Amino acid sequence: MYRELIENYIKDHKWAKLQRPCPEEEISETEKYVGFAFPSDLKNLLRETDGDHWLLLSAKEIRENVKRNREIFPEYLESEEFEEKINRFIFFGTNGCGDYYCYKVLPDGRTDESAVYIWEHELFEAEKAAADIKELIIKYYNDEI
């Protein structure tokens, strides 16, 4: 489903390139590293393509982003603030300007699957961008977000 949808949008794109499917083992490793279970939509996306070098991050890029956040931000934010504003998000896409598309993780550790959010790096705040990954892809490639 995702692969065909993205292929339609990027067929003439200079930089976006669909990658091979992400192995199940790597998805599990990435979930463990992030510390939260991924929503089924994100797992299904990774099973079809391990990123696209444009909008969607690969499993490796998701881990690298978490590592960077854990190294950089605790110096600037109190631990509770870091948890609330940075560590309780599953970042899986980017707009190329420093903001990320993500899922929120609730205080009880469950992932909020009701929406995909855009996390603004300057404000450390997230607002709803789409109902799900499919809508995010459509809106992104149609310049609606």
Secondary structure, 3 states (H helix, E strand, C coil): CHHHHHHHHHCCCCCCCCCCCCCHHHHHHHHHHHCCCCCHHHHHHHHHCCCCCCCECCHHHHHHHHHHHHHHHHHCCCHHHHHHHHHCEEEEEECCCCCEEEEEECCCCCEEEEEEEEEECCCCEEEEEECCHHHHHHHHHCCCC
